[in-house]
Amino acid sequence: MSDTPITCPRCNSTYVYEDGNMLICAECAHEWSAEAASPPPADEAAVVKDANGNVLQDGDTITVMKDLKIKGSSSVVKVGTKVKNIRLVEGDHNIDCKIDGIGPMKLKSEFVKKA
């Protein structure tokens, strides 16, 4: 096995062990072949697109397209709320931002459009 740490392609965990010619993630139990465990090319960054298919970048301004309930609160992010200076992150909620009057939030790109 190589000296570089291998991460699980499903959950990005570093707790991966080898079983024969298979690699197994100890956290999510995902199994894949050791031959397919090559690291992804560095030039292929994840492309994040809004609901209309426009490519989003760090620092963009977006508009919320749907009322979004805030988990654990009775507050709602209303349709048309503008959010400035977004930051793209990995994961299910791939936009990290700060909404005026609400605070820091993570949003899904499928519920916003580029302003």
N, C-alpha and C positions, 0 to 999 in steps of 0.2 A: 504494500500500500504506500501511497506517496506521503511526504512529510506535510503537505498542505492540508489544513482541516477541511473535511467534507461536511457540507450542510445538507439537510433534508430539503428536497425540492418542494415539498408541500408546506412545511411549517418553519423552515429555516433554522431548525434546531441543530446544534453542533453535537448532540448526543447520538452519534451514529456508530453502529458496530457492523463488522463484517461477518457473514455467515456463508461460508463457501464462496461462490461467485456473486452473492447477493449482498446488498447493503440494506440495513434495517434501522429505522429511526426508533429510538427508545421512547420518545414522547408521544408520537402519533401512530406508531406501528406501520408506517408506510414502507413498502419494500420496492427496491429497484435494482437493476443489474449494475455491477461494478463498472462495466464498460460504458454505461450511459452516464457515469458520474463525472464526466469532464466538466471543468468550470465554464460558465457561460462567457461568451466574448465580452470584453470590456466596453467595446464601442456600441453594443446593443443595450441602450438604456430603456427602461420601461416607459412607454409613451402613454400619457394620461390624456384622455379626451373627454370633453364635456358632453352633455346630452345631445347637442347638435353635431358632434363629430369634430369640433375644433380642438386643436392640440393646445393643452394648457402648459404653462411654464411657471417657474417660481417668480413671484412678484406680480402676477397678473391680477386683474380685478374681475370678480365674477358676480353674478346675480343669481339668487336662489329662485328656482322655478316652481317650488311646491312648498306648502306649509310643512315644516319639519318639527315634530314634537321633540322636546329635549328630555332625554331619559332621566328619571328621578326628579323631575320638576314639572310644574304646571305651565311653564313658559313655552312659547312657540316661536320659531324663526319664521316670519311671515314671507309670503311670496313677494318678490321684488326687492328683498333686502340685498344691498350691495356690500360686498366684502372685498376689501383692498388688501394687497400685499400677501397673497396666499403662499404657502409652502407645500410642495409635493412630497409625500412620504410613501413608504411601502406599506402595503396592507389593504384590508377591505375598505376602510375609510382613508382614502388616499390624499385628502386635502387637509392640511393643518392651518388654522387661521384664528383670528381674533375678531369677534363680532361686537360692535359697539352696543353697550347696554346689556350684553349677555356674558361675554368673556371668551376665553379660549375654547375652541371647538374643533372637532374632526368631522369632515363632511365627505360624502360619497360624490364622486364626479358625475354620476348619472343624474343628480338632482340639481345641477347648476349649469349655467351657460356663461360663456365669456362675454364680458361687457365691452 
